[in-house]
Amino acid sequence: MNFAAMMAGALLLDLAFGWPARIYAAIGHPVTWIGALIRWFDQRFNLETDSPARRRAAGVVTLGVVTLAAALPMILIQAMLPHGSLGILAGAVLAWPLVAMRSMHDHVAEVAKPLIASDIVAARYAVSMIVGRDTRALDAPAVARAALESLAENTSDGIVAPVFWGAVLGLPGIAAYKAINTLDSMIGHRSARYESFGWASARFDDLVNLLPARATGALFALVSARPRAAILVMLRDAGLHRSPNAGWPEAAMAASLNVRLSGPRVYGDRLADEPWVNAGAPDPEAGDLARGLALYIRAMLVLGAALACIGVVWGLIT
């Protein structure tokens, strides 16, 4: 099966349609199905009365079962797909809901619009939809930083990584990745409740994102007006980030736009005193969100073109 062509088709479908509201209203979304399964395990096996070791073991089992529950049906479906163009098209349709290229753009654009219009209240609300930090007291530069950080990190997690694993392993690869990433987003937190139960999910998510995160940073650098600066800042500052992966696309984004990202932020009642990425550059302004979205669009065009080219070459040699 030509997995690269399949992923290129999935990106095209997402670009054209997103995930239509009618379909969501009728059947939901695969990530919400995965989330419901994770919630079931969390409620029944992440017990405060259990020891940390027992909760960690329960988290390992949860990771394995949820990932297999996502991947096994796709293994069976992929085995039944016809060869040739029809199979590629069917696979693209099945992979389509597991990439989020259009929605990522739209969410950040929803922050940019009120920020450009100096409506800080609406901008705070819009950015609260895509970040986990407390947005109630953010000023305009902090809102812009949060949106750009989300754009950079989620380009990796929401698009490049699922497409990468889909191109390597087909439908089981993209489904397994989405399960792992959803596990991390729901239970992979360093909190009293999830420190033990979510440990395995957080570590495994770090592992499966190692290559995609660095590839995303490289993509941003490639399409940047300042490619040398993007590469140098990425190599210098990626390791400053609390995440072993998110620093790569964030540093490349920051240098490409010549702004600083990361830095201190509030989660609930806790101040996270994070170091700056691309320290010394100015804070981003509203217009930098538009520039960030333009960088994102160029990166996605290159990603789609690369997948199409690989698909054509693969089709010629097989």
N, C-alpha and C positions, 0 to 999 in steps of 0.2 A: 504493500500500500504506500502511496506517495503522501507521507504525512506532512511534508512541507507545503505541498499544494493544498492539502486539506486545511491547514492552519491559515494559509493565505485566503482561502474561501471563507473561513469563519470570520476573519477580520473584515472582509468585504461586506458580509451580511450584517455584522455589527455596525459598520459605518453607515450602511443604508437604512437600517431599521432600529438600531439600538435593541432594547428588549421591550416590545410594545406593551402599553398599559393593559390592553385587552387580554393579552396572553397572561400577563402577571395576575390580573384579576381572576382569570379562569383557572390557572394551575399553579400560580406562584412562580418560583424560580428555583433552579437546582440548589443554589446556595442556601435558600431558606429551608429546603428539605434537609440538607446536611445539618444546618443549624438546629433544626428540631431534634434530630437524632443526638447531637452533642448535648443539647439541653436535657434530654432524657437521661443520658449517662451522668451528667453533672448532678442532677437532682437525686439520683438513686445511689450513686457510688462515691461522690465527693462529700463524705460525712465528717462533720466537725468532731465527732466523737472518736474517729479513727486516728491512729498514729500517723505521723508524716510518712513513714515508710509504706504503710498500707495505702495511703492516699496516692503516693507516687506510683505504686504498683497498679492501682486502679486507673491512673492516668495513662500508663503505658498500654493497658488493655484497651482503654477508650480510643487512643490513637490508632492502634492496630485494627480494631473492629470498624471504626468509622471510615478509615482509609480503604479497607477492603470492601466495605459496603458501597463505596463510591466507585471503586475500580472494577470489581468483579462483573457487574452488569455490562460495563463498557468492554470488557474482554470478550464476553459472549457476543455482544452486538457487533463488535469489530470483526470477529471471526465470520459473521454471517454476511458482511457487506460484500456486494459484488465487486469484481475487479474493474479497473478502468475508471473512466470519467464519472460514471453513475455512482460508484462507491466513494469517490472523492467528494462528490456533491453531497451525498448522504452523510458522510462523516463531517463535512463542513457545517451542515445544518445542526448536527448533534453537538458539535463543539461551540457553535455560535453563542449560546447563553453563558459560556464559561470565560469569555473575554469581555472586557468592560471599557473598550477604547472610547466609544462615543459618550458613555455616561460620565467617564472621568473628565472629559473636556467640558461637558455641560455643567457638572457640579462646580468646577472652578470658575467657569464663565458666570455662574450665578452669584459668585462672590465678587467678581470683578465689576459687574454692572452697578450695584449699589455703592461700592467703594469709589468708583470713578465719579459717581453722582454725589459723593460726600455724605451718603446715608449710612453712618457707622452702625446704627442699630440693626438695619437690615443686613449689612455686611457681616456683623457678628453672628446673626442667626444663620446666615447661609454657610459660613465657615464652620459653625457648630455641627453641621450635618456631615462633615467629612473629617473632623479631627476629634481626638479624645480629650483634649485639654479644656480647661475652663475658659470660655470665650467672653464672659460677661463684662470684663473690664479691659478688654484688648483695645488699644488704640489702632489707628489705621495702619501703621507699619507692621504692628504685630499680627493684624489680620492678614496682611499681604504675605508675611513670612509663613504663617500657618498654612495658607492656601498653596503657596509654592512648595513647601515641604511635603504637603500631601500629594501634590501633583507629581513631584519627583519620586517619592517612595512608592506611590500606587501605580505609577507607570511600570515599575519593576514588578510589584506584587500582583497587580491586576491585569497586566497585559503581557509584558515580556516573559515573565516566568511561566504562566500557563501556556503561552504559545511555544516557548522553548521546550517544555516537557511534552507538549502535544506533538511537536515536530520530531522529537526523539522517540517517543513511545506510543504516539497515537492517542486515541480516545482514552485508554486507561491511564496514560500519563497525565493528561490535562485534568481528568476527573480526580485522580489521586492528589495532584497538586492542590486543587481547589479545596479538597477536604482538609489537607494539612494546613493550608493557609487560613481556612475558616476556624479550625481548631485553635490555632495560635491567636487569632483575633478575639475569640470568645473566652478561652481559658488559659492562654499563655501569658498571664499577667503576673507581675511580682507583687502580689497582694497576699494577705493572710489566707484568703480562701483558695487561691490558685497557685501559690508558691510550690506546693508539692504536686497537686493534681495536674497542673498544667506544665510541669517541668519538661516532660518528654515531648509534648507538642511544640513548645517553644524552641527546644533544641533542634528538633527535626525540621521545623520551619527554617531555622537559621541555615541548616545544611542544604536544603533543596533550593534556597535562594542565593547561595554563594555565587554561582556562575551567572545567573540572570541579573543580579544586582550590579555586578561589574560590567556586564554587557550593556545594561541600561546606561550606566555612566559613560561608557565608551560611545554609545549612540548619541547621547547629548553632546559630547565633545566633538564628534564627527560633524554634526550639523550646526555647531556653534559658530558665531562670528569670531570667537576667541578660542579656537581649539587648543592651542598650546597652553593657555592659561587654565582652561578647563581640565586638561590632563594633569598639569602640575599641581593644581589645588586639590584635585581628586586624590592624587597619590599622597599629598601632604596631610590632608585634613579628614579623609574618610575614616581613619582610625580613631578620631576624636569623638565620633558619634557613639551614643550608648548602644546602638545596634551594630553588629558586625557587618551588616549589609546595607542598611538605609543610608549610611554616610556616603556611599559611592555615587548614587544618582543625585543626592542632595548637594554634594560638593561640586559635581559637574554642573548642575543647574545654577548654583550660586555664582560660580566663576563665569559661566556663560553670560549671565545677566549683570555681572559685576555688582552683586549685592551680598550681604551677609545673611545667613540662615542659622537655624537652631537657636542656641542661647537659652537663657532661663525661661521657664514657663510653669504654669500651675496646673496640676492634675488633682481635682477635688480640693482637699485641704492641704495638699503637699506641694511645696515648691521644688521643682527639679532644676537644679543649678547646672544646666548643660553648657558646655563650652561652645563658642561660636564656630561656625564653619565659614571659611573665607573672612575671618576677622580682619577688621580694618576697612572693609568695603562699607558703603552706606547701607542703611535699611532700605528694603524695597518700598516702592510707592505703588499707587494703584495702576499706573501704566505698565509697571513691571509684570503684573499678572498677564496682561495682553501679550507682552514679549515672551513670557514663559509659555503661554499657550501656543504661540507661533513656533517656539522651539520644539514643543511637544508634537505639534502637527508634522513638522519636518522629520522628527525622529520616527514617527509612525509610518510616514511615507517610505522612509529608508527600510524600516523593518518589513513592511509589506512587499517592497520591491525585492529585498533579499530573499524572502520566502518564495516569491514567485520564480525568481531565477534558480534557486535550489530545486524547486519543483520541476522546472523545465529540464534542467540538467539530469535530475534523477529519472525523469520520464524517458529521456533519450538513452540512458545507459542501462535501463532495466527492461 
